[in-house]
Amino acid sequence: MESEAWQSVDVIRNNEGVPHVLQQKVAVYTSGHTEESAGYTKPTIEHRLVPLTELTKFGGD
């Protein structure tokens, strides 16, 4: 069974000093028996920068 996920790699500041998180897409492989079974990830070549504030938001008002 295969799915995709984003793995955080590093925190980088842009030219204005705002922190962003460098993320790399990974392919997630599991044995398919259960969600908790052992598996592995394989990095892909796709990356993205996400503002740190986007990853640290929570449901509270």
Backbone torsions as a table, in degrees:
resi	resn	phi	psi	omega
1	MET	NA	137.2	-177.0
2	GLU	-129.5	140.4	173.2
3	SER	-144.7	180.0	-178.7
4	GLU	-123.7	153.5	177.5
5	ALA	-152.4	167.2	176.4
6	TRP	-111.0	131.4	179.2
7	GLN	-111.6	127.6	177.9
8	SER	-73.1	133.2	-175.7
9	VAL	-108.7	-45.0	-174.4
10	ASP	-161.0	161.5	173.5
11	VAL	-105.9	128.2	-176.1
12	ILE	-127.6	140.4	175.3
13	ARG	-97.4	135.3	177.7
14	ASN	-79.2	-174.2	-176.9
15	ASN	-61.0	-25.5	178.7
16	GLU	-89.2	0.1	180.0
17	GLY	85.6	8.1	-179.7
18	VAL	-82.4	126.9	-178.9
19	PRO	-71.9	136.1	174.2
20	HIS	-128.1	153.7	178.7
21	VAL	-104.2	125.9	174.4
22	LEU	-83.5	122.6	-179.7
23	GLN	-121.2	149.4	177.8
24	GLN	-122.2	133.8	177.7
25	LYS	-73.5	137.6	177.3
26	VAL	-126.9	145.6	172.0
27	ALA	-88.5	131.6	-177.6
28	VAL	-108.1	122.8	-179.9
29	TYR	-113.7	129.2	175.8
30	THR	-127.4	165.7	-179.5
31	SER	-73.8	-17.6	176.5
32	GLY	89.2	-6.2	-179.3
33	HIS	-72.8	-49.5	177.2
34	THR	-143.4	163.9	177.0
35	GLU	-65.2	-23.3	-175.3
36	GLU	-98.7	4.4	-178.5
37	SER	-72.8	157.2	-178.6
38	ALA	-63.8	146.3	178.7
39	GLY	-157.1	-165.0	178.7
40	TYR	-150.9	164.3	176.8
41	THR	-117.7	151.0	177.9
42	LYS	-129.8	119.2	-179.4
43	PRO	-63.1	145.9	172.9
44	THR	-108.6	-179.3	-178.9
45	ILE	-89.9	-1.7	-177.0
46	GLU	-85.4	132.1	178.4
47	HIS	-129.0	161.3	173.7
48	ARG	-151.7	155.4	173.7
49	LEU	-108.7	128.2	-178.8
50	VAL	-122.1	129.3	176.4
51	PRO	-56.5	136.2	-178.5
52	LEU	-56.9	-35.1	-179.7
53	THR	-63.3	-28.4	178.0
54	GLU	-68.9	-29.5	-178.2
55	LEU	-90.4	-14.6	-176.7
56	THR	-107.2	7.6	176.4
57	LYS	-69.3	149.7	175.4
58	PHE	-134.9	169.0	-172.5
59	GLY	-70.9	-10.9	-178.1
60	GLY	-71.7	152.0	177.6
61	ASP	-100.1	NA	NA
